[in-house]
Amino acid sequence: MNKKLTMIAAGIGLALSAAPNVAAAAPWTPIGQRVANLNVRIDQGVRNGSLTRPEAMRLRTQLRDLQGLEARYRRGGLTVAERGDLDRRFDRLSAQVRFDKHDRRARW
């Protein structure tokens, strides 16, 4: 019986050590900080010529829409699923800013 308990305890310990470490995941950046970061990147792109004004306007509109969605989500309390959705949408917008800034289109 003692040997059986030892084997079970060892199995549980092994299973727990193989589980992904949730605490090691990247911390979630607050939405206000992500909005500020994106605004700075868009402003820099306009100033250095890597974004055209129409590109910047489109990106800012998408950012405003995303802020509106976040406000609607917060009215009922931000769920884990909504937080994940916002995170994915911010990641997508961030990638779009990066793409637009580096697409080497002629600027005027």
C-alpha positions in Angstrom: 0.0 0.0 0.0 2.8 2.4 0.9 4.5 1.7 -2.4 1.2 2.5 -4.3 0.9 5.9 -2.5 4.5 6.7 -3.3 3.9 6.0 -7.0 0.7 8.0 -7.1 2.5 11.0 -5.4 5.4 10.7 -7.8 2.9 10.7 -10.8 1.1 13.7 -9.5 4.4 15.5 -9.0 5.6 14.7 -12.5 2.3 15.8 -14.0 2.4 19.1 -12.1 6.0 19.8 -13.1 5.1 19.2 -16.8 2.2 21.6 -16.8 2.8 24.9 -18.4 3.8 27.6 -15.9 1.0 30.2 -16.0 3.0 32.6 -13.9 5.8 32.7 -16.5 3.4 34.0 -19.1 4.0 37.6 -20.3 2.1 40.0 -18.1 -1.0 41.6 -19.6 -0.4 45.2 -20.7 -3.2 47.5 -19.5 -5.4 48.8 -22.4 -4.6 52.4 -21.6 -0.9 51.7 -22.0 -1.5 49.8 -25.3 -3.5 52.7 -26.7 -0.8 55.2 -25.7 1.9 53.0 -27.3 0.0 52.7 -30.5 -0.7 56.4 -30.7 3.0 57.1 -30.2 4.0 54.7 -32.9 1.4 56.2 -35.3 2.6 59.8 -34.5 6.2 58.7 -35.1 5.3 57.1 -38.4 3.7 60.3 -39.6 6.6 62.5 -38.4 9.3 60.3 -40.0 7.3 59.7 -43.2 6.9 56.0 -42.8 3.1 56.5 -42.6 1.0 58.6 -45.0 -1.7 60.7 -43.4 -4.5 58.5 -44.9 -2.8 55.4 -43.3 -2.5 57.2 -40.0 -6.2 58.3 -40.2 -7.3 54.7 -40.9 -5.1 53.3 -38.1 -6.5 55.9 -35.6 -10.0 55.1 -36.7 -9.4 51.4 -36.0 -7.9 52.3 -32.6 -10.9 54.4 -31.7 -13.2 51.6 -32.7 -11.2 49.2 -30.5 -11.5 51.6 -27.6 -15.3 51.7 -28.1 -15.4 47.9 -28.1 -13.4 47.9 -24.9 -15.8 50.4 -23.3 -18.8 48.2 -24.2 -17.1 45.1 -22.8 -16.3 46.9 -19.5 -20.0 47.9 -19.0 -20.9 44.4 -18.1 -17.5 43.6 -16.5 -14.6 42.4 -18.6 -14.6 38.6 -18.8 -11.6 36.5 -19.6 -12.9 35.8 -23.1 -13.4 39.6 -23.7 -10.0 40.3 -22.5 -8.5 37.7 -24.8 -10.5 39.2 -27.7 -9.2 42.6 -27.0 -5.7 41.3 -26.7 -5.9 39.6 -30.1 -7.4 42.7 -31.7 -4.7 45.0 -30.2 -2.1 42.5 -31.4 -3.6 42.6 -34.9 -3.7 46.4 -34.9 -0.1 46.6 -33.7 1.0 44.3 -36.5 -0.9 46.5 -39.0 0.9 49.6 -37.7 4.2 47.7 -38.1 3.3 46.6 -41.6 2.2 50.0 -42.8 5.3 51.7 -41.4 7.6 49.2 -43.2 5.8 48.6 -46.5 8.1 51.0 -48.4 5.3 52.7 -50.2 6.1 56.1 -51.7 5.3 58.8 -49.3 4.4 62.4 -50.1 
